[in-house]
Amino acid sequence: MYEKLALSLGKLAHTTVHLAGFAAPPPADAPDNICFHPIFRFRRLSPGRAAAQVRFYKLLLQVKPHFLIASTHELLLVSWFYCLLYPCQLIYDVQENYALNLRSQQNYPPLLKLLMATLVRGTERLLAPRIAHFLVAEKTYLQELPFLKQRATLLENKYKPAPTYQLPATPVKLSADKPLRLLYSGTIADMYGIFEAVELAAQLHQLQPGTTLTIIGYCAQGQTLTRLREQLKDKPYITLIGGETLVPHQQIIRQIQCSDAGLLPYLPHASTFTCIPTKIYEYMAHALPMVIQQNPLWQPLVQAAEAGISVDFRKADATAIKNSLQGQQFYRKGIPPATFWDVEEQRLLAAIALLKTN
């Protein structure tokens, strides 16, 4: 919300952007016209989720926005209610196919996740005619979500560089004499292959002592985090950063900059198979070679940029992966311009400009 939407919208004249989200350290270099409201503090299943609705509505009454972007289905109903009572246009930022995720993922008990998925999709369909515009993060959502109609702008998860960003040196060649520094960044979860990443790191460490793995990100599932920490007890070459706490994005970027290869061991799953992870663009922007799970949507993108290799992590051959990473050059044609957020920013500003005229 901050690095892409807020910084882009903050470029509009006479505009103040208010961000409501989870409590986390605010960026030290944020522009003066961006305000942070850390009003959410709750676990996945807790009464705090209901209380967050009240806190959010009170914030809306205080801020009195002209445009309201709901970046989660959980705030869609209360956002609509506010826009019903006050002169404000509602924009729904569809970052995920929420109903599909709830049905297909194992985050909740079976009956609860079915009920939640039904309620979410029902709410989206009911409120869709009252939503001024939709922002969608994946091309596939344009087909999967018929309630979008013709009022959607595609904003893919491209990389938005910091002001200090510089294009990295290319091509990239990893030395066969130096142990690999591996990276797993982002959401820590079973379905994103965290345990496959640990297993591959263990095998590579056995082949080449000195190989390390850094895991950095947030884990919402307590059982997953407990299991992970148990597995890491006898693996001092694996470092966990974050876990039960959110990690500032720039800290993740620093880890990308000092790693040799990024791992994307996503297990094939209906909720992620047709989506492009943000970290692919993050890794490409920093010329980080990557090892991705075989996927017909990801492979052409990575191959065209000569950005990495694709494997089946469930049957990973550590020797072959090591030889591939250390035996070829990556990013021989430089960083693809399509990696960056610039085009998406222009789409976003154009959509807002159109709404302002209506």
Secondary structure, DSSP 4 states (H G I P E B T S, - for coil): -IIIIIHHHTTSTT--EEEEEE--PPPTT--TTEEEEEEE---SSSTHHHHHHHHHHHHHHHH--SEEEE-SGGGHHHHHHHHHHSS-EEEEEE-S-HHHHHHHSSSS-HHHHHHHHHHHHHHHHHHGGG-SEEEES-TTHHHH-GGGTT-EEE----B---TT--PPPSSEE--TTS--EEEEES---GGGTHHHHHHHHHHHHHHSTT-EEEEEEE---HHHHHHHHHHHTT-TTEEEEEESS---HHHHHHHHHT-SEEEE-PPP-TTTTTS--HHHHHHHHTT--EEEE--TTHHHHHHHTT-EEEE-GGG--HHHHHHHHHHSEE-TT---GGGBSHHHHHHHHHHHHHHHH-
